[in-house]
């Protein structure tokens, strides 16, 4: 009764009643939540996530509260994929086999570490698991006990378990694995859980020179490293094109003649020129004899420019540009023009990884620089100049024929006829895998690169096989065999200039719908007559030439076998070596059809030729080249940490042997284009015979390098190389090369660290001497030539062709450089380099008296200097968890000066001074080549011409200045002076990189300011143009016509067929500044949740455009022999 009364009293209190109701509601809610939790089902996706993160996901997806100790779970990672499972089963899956238990009480789940029962693991048993930092098991990890006689290895799941002898006392266990830091773990007689940390440095943290690998922070040299993805971001054409966009020190000389021809190799310059070009034959496809070309290293071995251009960009891991002596002196005699080191992707261990890449390239001809007359404008020009008139002023039959064509509406767009919009494809397939002992990789690639001129193409096929065998954790063997094939074809449509020259009033087909071969007219008697009034120069339909079966093809087969080993003899001592063999076979074939219009010149009368002339029609030329190269080196490297001191030293030796053979002949006299093989020829060309030449060079070297760093603050580098080459005189076969480098990591000083915002501040200075040997293999030897035409007693005689020089020595380049690198606020990075390169003992010809029988011999004469600077800036303009915006820019300047030259160059300069520089005649389109001179005190890029005061409005004639500054009406080659320089004052790039979630955007602009150009379009297509052919529109608008005209160009047709020509004049020198949108790219990384059902690891889409817009202060035709092209590509990269 008392309790009931108390309860009634309790209920009468409003406050107490509310509390009771609240408790009832809370109890009901908890029961309901518990009941719902018991039946709750969730879905969960975790990939290599920390266990703590996975448990939090369960908590967020359910009504449970999960309790655990972070320190107990922090070293465990989880990979699960769960769909519609209970919360309890999700927790079980997350815990898995790991040493944890769980307990559910209401809405709380508590996770506890299981205390190991030491009795479970015997003292004489060693067991456990080894995983990486992401929790993935590591198979094949080497396990070593204190007593090295006892060893073990983890299985495919990373587990190990083996018995120990009962008498064996184990205190420490060592775990080692390639690519991971070796760990020494204390053994407590319990099951072990070992997490190994990777020892793979990020690209950019190391400098790979091909021979020695340096730590970037302790290296004093100037080297720039780009990842393979960096290269593909700005373009997918080839490595060299991407490098020229990313780094202004790599300059591709603009080729206004060959444009976008896929079979023309780029001409590369690195910090100016260190040799003269006037006496070198640089070939279009390989540039093998270019003494200013950088050295190319591919996976530790020297290679060619064409091999780098044709390399599949998907195989590239990184590219390093070695710029100064400290970086490149390890290559000694080959490093004067810089070194470009390419490293390809190596196979990785694990399950089979399949990677496929596809790039679809679209190319469109760029004809925007051409501004030619149409048919009516051509006729207007003839009326203005009084052309196609007889002596009595009456119109010629040729003029009447042109009028008929124009009246019929003929206005042929010849520029569009030989070009096309074209699509090319690049396929790459990589398979890799293996375990800790054996790794393998197979690379397949196929690329079609059709050009915008019809019929031109360059196709590449390749296969590579890589094997890596880990004999132990201290000895590694690598082998890479690759076979590549390149097939290229030149366009049968010939020279694009032929389509720019032919007049628009010429029709393509005659009234019978057949291609015109030549263009004629009917005279007063009804007979055929030539259009130009000269039967030896009849206008030719260039499309006819494309139909007769002309061809020009080239095939290359490249085989490379590379073997290397790496032996870790001691923790601080490493011995490695490499052997490489490469073989290249090239076959070049060209065929000129006997029906070619070229043979119209044989015809004395229209449509007729003699039997003797017919027997010479058709030409077949074959050249076959065989090259073999073997190269090997060994090197011993020591490195050690002594407290704050770090030192490393390397020493080694290398040998190389290169041989080449060239065979060729030209056959003539073919019946038809279908009979284009040499068996159908009537014989060799007149005075011709099969040709053969060979080359053989050897190079032996000893090299050493050392690096020292104190407290990662004070840095020192030294390298030395002694080279001996067969290319130089017997008295000067060997030469030493060396470099010194000093650096100061100011950012590691305590007074800088206190600032808190300086991430990097490094000062460096280097000096060294390097060389260049890209010359003729027998330039130092006496050369003899066989006399095939005259024999004595049945034997072939020889004549001395060139005199050798026993004292010919190495060309030497002294390099001075200093620089600084700055990084602040984790947002801004800036670097600056100042350089001075002095080239001495230049390899040049010296003129000899005519009585010696040859014009010159090779000696060491001439000096040249290049000075300049390079600046780069990168700014993180905006940063958030999902959006990053980077801005970047670069600038470079180079100044070249010739200090002294040889007598042969002086003789060459005299020839230039006495030459007009023009070739051709009034009926064939003129070419007005600006001839380069090499004078002391000037640069190799200086432009020489006679100074002009302009066109006199009264007479229409040009007024010149002599060297002494006196006005004259007479052009004289002796009055040529320097009027400009093609080297700009500054050039570089700027742009932005933007990343937002999985989307990446890049825009890169290139610019140039302060240079000059000799505008050949104004010379060849305006003032000196052949008015009987098509010309630039400026002939109509800007040419002097009558007294008082203020004009830029004079009229050069004086009377009927006569023309007056202007030679090298400063009037055609123009300031050359340009801005180009070089690259625009967009990439998207597909979210993993969309691609995992397809069993894909990653999928990336990309879009890239190249050479999009071009603004220039010089208006001239670009791509005169082969047009330029706009291009864009769509690509994907998928990993399975």
Secondary structure, 3 states (H helix, E strand, C coil): CHHHHHHHHHHHCHHHHHHHHHHHHHHHHHHHHHHHHHHCEEEEEEEEEEHHHHHHHHHHHCCCEEECCHHHHCCCEEEEEEEEEEHHHHHHHHHCCCCEEEEEECCEEEEEECCCCCCCCCCCEEEEEEECCCCCECCCCEEEECCCCCEEECCCCCEEEEECCCCCCCCEEEEECCCECCEEEECCCCCEEEECCECCCCECCEEECCCCEEEHHHCCCCEEEEEHHHHHHCCCCCHHHHHHHHCCCEEECCCCCCCCCCCCCCCEEECCCCCCCCCCCCCCCCCCCCCCCCEEEECCEEECHHHHHHCCHHHEEEEEEECCHHHHHHHHHHCCCCEEEEEECCCCCEEEEEEEEEEEEEEEEECCCCCECCHHHHHHHHHHHCCCECCCCCECHHHHHHHHHHHCCCCCCHHHCCECCEEEEEEEEEEEEECCCEEEEEEEEEEEEECCECCCEEEEEEEEEEEEEEEECCEEEEEEEEEEEEEEECCCCCCCHHHHHCCCCCCCECCCCCECCECEEECCCCCEEECCCCCCCCCECHHHHCCCCCEEEEEEEEEEEEEEEEEEEECCEEEEEEEEEEEEEEEEEEEECCCCHHHHHHCCCCCCCCHHHHCCCCEEEEEEEEEEEEEEEEEEEEEEEECCEEEEEEEEEEEEEEEEEEEEEEEECCCCCCCCCHHHCCEECCCCCCEEEEEEEEEEEEEEEEEEEECCCEEEEEEEEEEEECCCCCCCCEEEEEEEEEEEEHHHCHHHHCCCCEEEEEEEEEEEEEEECCCCCCCCCCEEEEEEEEEECCEEEEEEEECCCCCCCCEEEEEEEEEEEEEECCCEEEEEEEEEEEEECCEEEEECCHHHCCCEEEEECCEEEEEEEEEEEEEEEEECCCEEEEEEEEEEEEEEEEEECCHHHHHHHHHHHCCCCEECCCCCCCEECCCCCCCCCCCCCEEEEECEEEECCCCCCEEEECCCCCEECCCCHHHCEEEEECCCCEEEEEEEEEEECCEEEEEEEEEEEEEEEECHHHHHHHHCCCCCCCCECHHHHCECCCCCCCCCECCCEEECCEECCCCCEHHHEEEEEEEEEEEEEEEEECCHHHHHHHCCCEEEEEEEEEEEEEEECCCCCCCCCCCEEEEEEEEEEEEC
